[in-house]
Amino acid sequence: MWREIGDREAGKLRPNSFSNRIKSNRIQTLQLSNRKDIVSPHRGSVNSLQVDLTEGRYLLSGASDASAAVFDIQRGTDYEGGGVIRKHKCLFMVDKQHEQGHKYAVSSAIWYPVDTDICDGFV
């Protein structure tokens, strides 16, 4: 990565090339965490996941059973393996039984880009 930064500063690398190389390197080194366990409340398959862009703390999931859930991925709700593995249960879930819940599968779940209120306009 330092070589790419040096090349960019020297003008040897165009901004888009620099950005693409950094993204590619990050994707190649991406690994799943073996210290976090997200406990899914969904009865169907999960169709969409997004971490909030403001704090990077909350995970929003949408599923084929018409439910959506929010998880705090920084604070675990339970611990296993002598405290090594953090379990994350959902903070809240909205499903078909909720008066404002979805009737059909949630195919895409996204955060409103600038809103920091976790409960405002959830469904």
Secondary structure, 3 states (H helix, E strand, C coil): CHHHHHHHHCCCCCHHHHHHHHHHHHHHCCCCCCCEEEECCCCCCEEEEEECCCCCCEEEEEECCCCEEEEECCCCCEEECCCCEEEEEEEEEECCCCCCCCCCCCCCCCCCCCCCCCCCCCC
